[in-house]
Every structure is written in structure tokens, then in C-alpha cells.
Amino acid sequence: MTIVKATDSEIQDFVGTYSDWSIVDDKLHREYVFKNFVEAFGFMTQVALIAESANHHPEWFNVYKKIIVDLTTHEAGGITNQDFRLAKNMDDIATLK
């Protein structure tokens, strides 16, 4: 199965709809801030399970209650629908915290 990069229009539509996401260095980028480290780690654990089942893993960094996320599909050389799906899942999980 060939993974196809999203078009510039699709990317702009996504960040227009999901305004907490932006484009940084040609990747979907977002920062999450939780109440404490335990909530942040719990979020990462939930996302890890989804990412592993989809075989699509985020680039992320965590310090205390802050998580910085960048999403791209290396096989396609840019942002794809896989990144959009994972970003939406991450937002859904974050709103439950």
C-alpha cells in the first residue's frame, strides 16, 4: 500500500479546523499542557497504544506536564492522512483529561 502525502490544501484545511495544530518544519505541531506529570504521562500512554496499533508513531518530547508533538509520515516524506488521524485521536484523548 502506497502512502500518499497530503496536499497543501488538505493540510491548510486541517490546521484551519484544528487550530491548536500548526505547521512547523513541514510537520504537524502541537503542544499540550496538563495539570501535572501523571496526567501528561497517562495521555502519552493512551496515545502510545493507538500509535502502536496503527504502526504510526509520533515524534514527541515531555517535560513535567508539557508534551510537544510533531507528526509526519517518514515513508511518504511529509504529512499524510495517518498524521491527521493520529492528531484527531490525540485531541480526543486530551479533552478527556
Summary of the structure (lengths in Angstrom):
residues: 97
radius of gyration: 13.1
end to end distance: 35.1
largest distance: 40.4
contacts: 268
relative contact order: 0.24
helix: 45%
strand: 26%
